[in-house]
Amino acid sequence: MELNTDVPHSARIYDYLLGGKDHFAADRDAAAAITADWPHLAISMRANRNYMARQARFIAAELGIRQFLDIGAGLPTSPNLHEVVQQVDPTSRVMYVDNDPIVLVHARALLTSAPEGQTTYLDANLRDPSGILESAEFRGTFDLSQPVALSLIAILQFVVDDDLAHRIIDTLMEPLPAGSVLAMSTVTADSAPDEVNKGVAAYVARGINEKARDRAECEDLFRGLELIDPGVVLVNHWRPDDAARAVPDEHVHMYGGVAIKR
């Protein structure tokens, strides 16, 4: 995949709104236009980043999982997933997957692992889940006799076809053993319909297809899996810390959940 700096990219827009440095004029212009319609987008993104860290820590500390497959990793924004889980256990293994050339350029930042563990980066597309599973990186990172946590954080909103989203999830979960988990978050308009629907339309107008799902649609993404309490909720309500509790629901436009494969 070639780097086209004239076309906005969702990962770089996300990086810009989180205060990162890896973006171009097209991304900043798109972010300005999108946030004119979606003014609380950056707050929601930060709430989602906080959720990512909380659920990863929970999966490592409470469920005892030591293997993590993070697809749609995006640009490095501390804390990264491997930093969270290797604080729990330095032997944890993480494989990041993304297909943005800028993310590939910054892969070294993602690959800084505790010496006892392993962190790998794969340049691949979520829409080709079989390619991910068949890669040498996947085979070299994971022991499929032990549970794996599949992390799909803030990525499925860009898969607007529900049948495709289900096929992706089913393909990725199929080889993972019992006790593995799916950790997910995706955009919803339930908490602020007017703002989010306008914002999604602004993304689409700039060539980035996006879909907001309601709670029932988000719960359906976990079909065949057993949701962990509190189920599918706005990400600031998923086992919240003080920072999450401080964010008003109307400023949070992501549902999240974690479910176990039995």
N, C-alpha and C positions, 0 to 999 in steps of 0.2 A: 504494500500500500504506500503510495507516494504522498509526501507532505505537500498539501496545498494550503498556503497561508492566506489565500484570498477567500476561502470558504470557511464559515464558522463551524466549529466542531463542539459537540456537547461536552466532551471532557475538558476542553480548554475554557469554555464558558463557565463550567463548574469551578475550575481552578481560579479563574478571575474573580468570581463572586465570593470565593472563600478567602480571597486575599493573596493568592499565589502569584507567581511571576512568569508562568509558562503559557503565554497567550499572545495573540496577534491583533492587529487593528480590527480585522473582520470579527474576531471573537468579542472584542470590547464593544464594537458597534452593535453587534447582535444582542449582547447582554444589556446594553442601555435601552434598546428598543423593547426587549422582552420584559425587563423589569418596569418599564413604564406601564405595562399592562399587568404585571405580576410583581407588585412592589415588595412583597414579603418573601420572595423566592430565596434570597440569601439566608434569611432566618431559618426557613424550612431546610435548606441545604445543611446549615450548621447543626440543626436538630438531628438530621439524618446521620451526619458524621458522628455525633455523640452516640446515637443509637448503635451504629456499627461497632464502636468500641465497647459499649456495654454488652451487646449480645455476644461478641467474640470472647470477651472475658468470661461471660457466663458459660459459654460452650466449653471453654478450656478448663475453667475452675470447677464448675458444677457438674458438667457432663463428662469431663475427663478426656475429651477428644484432643488429639495431638496432631491431626492432619487437616489442612485447610486448602480448599480450591476456591480461589477468589477470581471470578470472571467479571470483566468490566472494572478492573482495578483502578483505572484512571491515573492521574498524576500523583506523585507522592505528596501527601498532606499529613503531617504528623498529628496524632499517632496513626501509623499505618498498621494494618492488621497483624503483620508479623511482630511488630513491636509490642502489641497488646498481648498476644498469646505467648510470646517467648518470655514475657515478664512472669507469666504463670508457670511455664515450664520451658526452659531454654532448649529442650530437645524437640520442640514443635517444628513441624515441616509445613511450609506454605508454598503454594504455586500460584503466582499471579498470571492472569491472562488478559490481554488487551490487544487491539489492532490499530491503535493510533500511533503514527510514527514518532510523535513527540514523547509518548509514554515509553516507547522503545529507547529513545535517546536517553531518557532518565532512568532506565532500568537499573543502572548501578545503584541508585539511591534505594530502590526497592530490594536489591539483592544483598544488602548489608544485614547479615544474619548473625545471631548468636552462634559461636563456634560449635556448640553442641547440636545445633539444629540445622535446618536447610531451608533456603529460600531460592525459588526458581522463577524465571520469567519466560512465558511463552507468547509469541506474537501470533495470535489466532483470533478467529471470529466466533462470537457466541452463536451465530446462526449456522455454524458448522460444528455441532457438539461432538460428532463422531471423530472429526479431525483432532479435537482436543484430547479425547480419550485414547486415540491411537498414537499420540505423539510420544517420542522418546522421553520428553520431559515429564509427562504424566507417569509413564511406567517407571521412570527413575526416581520419582518423588514419593509415590504412595505405595504403601503396603495394604492391599485390598483384603487382607485378613482382619484388618482393624478399621474402625469407623472413620469416615471422612466427613468434614463439614463443607458443604457446598454453599458458597456465599455469592448471592446475586443482589448486590446492594445498588439501588438507584440505576438499574440498567434495563429492567423489563418494560419500563414505560416507552422505550424506544423499539420494542417489539409489539407492534400495534395489532397484529393478527393473533387472536387468542389461541387458535389451533396450533399455530407455530410456537407460541410461548409454551403451551402444554407439551408439544413434541420435544422442545429443547430440554425442559425440566425432566421429562420422563426418560429421555436418552441419557442425560447426565446422571440421574439417580439410579438407573437400572443396574450398573455394575458395582455400585457402592454397597457394602455389606449392611446387615441389620445393625441398628444403633447409629447409623449415619444420620446427618441432619441437613435440612435445607433452611438457610437463613436468608430472608429476602426483605427488600423494601421496594416500593414502587409508588408512583404519583397517584394521588386521589384528588378529586374536586369536592369530596363530601364536606370538608371543613370550611371551604370558602368557594362555592361554585362559580360565582361571577368572576372573581379574580383568577382562579386557576384555569377556567375554560378560555378566558381571554389570553392568558399566558401560553397555554398549549397552542392556541391558534397562532400566536406570534412565533413560536418555535417552528410550526409547520410552514408558515409563510417564509421562513428563512431556510427551508430545505431540510429541516430536521424533523422527521416524523415522530410524533409522540402521542401517547394515549393516557388519559386519566381513567382509572378504574374505581368503581365503587367497592364497598367492603365485601359484598357477596362475590364479585369478580376476583378480588384479591384472595379471599378464602378458597376459591375454586382452584387457584394456582397451587394450593397445597393438597389437592385431592390425592387420596391414597396414603397420606402421611398423617401422623398424629400431632396436632398442634400442642405446643407447650403453653401453659398459662402465662400471660393473659390472652392468648390467641392472637388474632389479627387486630391491631389497634393503631391509632396514630403513634408515630415513633416516639413521641415524648411521653407516652403512657406505657411503653414497654419496659417494665422493671426500672422505673425512673430513678435518677439521682437528683440532687438539688437543682442542677443546671437544667435538666429536662422539665422538672416541675415548674420552673420559672417561665417557660415559654407558653404563651396563650395558644389554645387549640386552633384558633382561626388563622394563626400564622404558620401552622404546620400542615403541609400538604403531601405527606407521605404516610402510607400504611406500612407496617412491618410485622413480621412474625417469624417464629422458629418452630420447625416441626421435625419429628423423628420418624425414620423409616423402621418399622417393626418387622 
